[in-house]
């Protein structure tokens, strides 16, 4: 006799905690974008399933937060942070994904946005450290 009865056809109730999707341990990177103008952050993916993901470096994420997450060929997938503890976060996707797509390379690799350079931003150019150009600033050089 099974522990839990099968759901009748057409039943749209969410699966219980005991009926979790199969998780696989992976070595992937994910980009997480939060709404409200916060910069995108990069995280290591620990576990992946069709319905969710577990990431590390979860500082700044709060349970209930809606985010966009990109992993491999999966770009800007809507998701919700379910839990955060001990530096990890459990994230549920808004819709089921194909884990194979997470292992594929993205057509355009996601990047963390770079702060734009403006006229007010000072540019720091390091002095030369090799060759004859280094000697140009030497007041004791031979002419």
C-alpha positions as CSV (number, residue, x, y, z in Angstrom):
1,X,0.0,0.0,0.0
2,X,1.5,3.4,-1.0
3,X,2.2,6.0,1.7
4,X,0.2,8.7,-0.1
5,X,-2.5,8.2,-2.7
6,X,-2.0,9.4,-6.2
7,X,-3.7,12.6,-7.1
8,X,-6.9,12.2,-9.2
9,X,-6.6,13.4,-12.8
10,X,-7.2,17.1,-13.1
11,X,-6.3,17.8,-9.5
12,X,-4.2,21.0,-9.4
13,X,-3.3,20.9,-5.7
14,X,0.4,21.5,-5.1
15,X,2.5,18.4,-4.0
16,X,3.1,18.0,-0.3
17,X,6.5,18.3,1.3
18,X,7.0,14.5,1.1
19,X,6.5,14.6,-2.7
20,X,9.4,16.8,-3.5
21,X,10.9,16.7,-7.0
22,X,14.2,14.8,-7.4
23,X,17.2,17.0,-6.7
24,X,20.6,16.7,-8.2
25,X,23.8,18.1,-6.8
26,X,25.4,20.4,-9.5
27,X,28.4,22.7,-10.0
28,X,26.8,25.7,-11.7
29,X,26.7,29.4,-11.3
30,X,23.5,31.5,-11.2
31,X,22.8,35.2,-11.5
32,X,20.1,36.5,-9.2
33,X,18.3,39.8,-10.0
34,X,16.2,41.5,-7.3
35,X,13.6,44.1,-8.1
36,X,14.1,47.7,-6.8
37,X,17.3,48.6,-8.5
38,X,19.6,46.3,-6.6
39,X,22.6,45.0,-8.5
40,X,22.6,41.4,-9.8
41,X,24.5,38.9,-7.7
42,X,26.4,35.8,-8.6
43,X,25.8,32.5,-6.6
44,X,27.0,28.9,-6.7
45,X,24.1,26.4,-7.3
46,X,24.2,23.5,-4.9
47,X,21.0,21.6,-5.8
48,X,18.7,21.8,-8.8
49,X,15.3,20.3,-9.6
50,X,12.5,21.0,-12.0
51,X,10.7,23.1,-9.4
52,X,13.5,24.8,-7.6
53,X,17.1,25.5,-6.7
54,X,19.4,25.9,-3.7
55,X,22.1,28.5,-3.8
56,X,24.9,29.7,-1.5
57,X,26.0,33.2,-0.6
58,X,22.4,34.1,0.2
59,X,23.2,37.3,2.1
60,X,20.6,40.0,1.2
61,X,17.9,37.5,0.1
62,X,14.7,37.4,2.2
63,X,12.0,34.7,2.3
64,X,9.0,35.7,0.1
65,X,11.1,37.9,-2.2
66,X,10.3,37.6,-5.9
67,X,13.5,37.4,-8.0
68,X,14.7,36.6,-11.5
69,X,17.3,33.9,-11.8
70,X,19.5,32.9,-14.7
71,X,21.3,29.5,-14.9
72,X,23.0,28.3,-18.1
73,X,20.5,28.6,-21.0
74,X,17.7,29.5,-18.6
75,X,17.5,33.3,-18.6
76,X,15.4,35.5,-16.2
77,X,13.2,32.7,-14.7
78,X,10.7,34.1,-12.3
79,X,11.2,32.6,-8.8
80,X,10.4,33.2,-5.1
81,X,12.8,32.8,-2.2
82,X,11.3,30.1,0.1
83,X,13.9,30.0,2.9
84,X,17.3,31.5,3.9
85,X,19.6,29.9,6.5
86,X,23.3,29.3,7.2
87,X,24.3,31.2,4.0
88,X,22.0,29.1,1.7
89,X,18.7,29.9,0.1
90,X,15.9,27.7,-1.3
91,X,14.3,29.1,-4.3
92,X,11.1,27.9,-6.0
93,X,10.6,28.6,-9.7
94,X,7.3,30.1,-10.8
95,X,7.0,27.3,-13.4
96,X,8.7,24.0,-13.9
97,X,12.0,24.0,-15.8
98,X,14.1,21.5,-17.8
99,X,17.2,20.9,-15.7
100,X,19.1,20.0,-18.9
101,X,18.8,23.6,-20.0
102,X,20.5,24.7,-16.8
103,X,23.6,22.8,-17.9
104,X,23.7,24.3,-21.4
105,X,25.8,27.4,-22.0
106,X,23.9,30.7,-22.3
107,X,23.9,32.2,-25.7
108,X,25.0,35.5,-24.1
109,X,26.7,35.0,-20.7
110,X,25.0,37.0,-17.9
111,X,27.2,39.6,-16.3
112,X,27.1,41.7,-13.2
113,X,26.3,45.2,-14.3
114,X,29.3,47.6,-14.2
115,X,28.9,51.1,-12.8
116,X,29.0,53.5,-15.7
117,X,31.9,55.8,-16.1
118,X,30.9,59.5,-16.1
119,X,32.8,62.7,-16.4
120,X,32.9,63.0,-12.6
121,X,34.5,59.6,-12.2
122,X,38.2,60.0,-11.8
123,X,40.3,57.7,-13.9
124,X,43.3,56.2,-12.2
125,X,46.0,55.1,-14.6
126,X,48.8,53.1,-13.0
127,X,52.3,54.4,-13.8
128,X,54.4,52.3,-16.2
129,X,56.5,49.6,-14.5
130,X,58.6,48.3,-17.4
131,X,60.6,49.4,-20.5
132,X,61.8,52.8,-21.5
133,X,58.6,54.6,-20.7
134,X,59.2,54.0,-17.0
135,X,62.4,56.1,-17.3
136,X,60.6,59.1,-18.7
137,X,59.5,60.2,-15.2
138,X,62.9,59.6,-13.7
139,X,64.5,63.0,-12.9
140,X,68.0,61.4,-12.8
141,X,67.8,59.7,-16.2
142,X,70.6,60.2,-18.7
143,X,69.8,62.3,-21.7
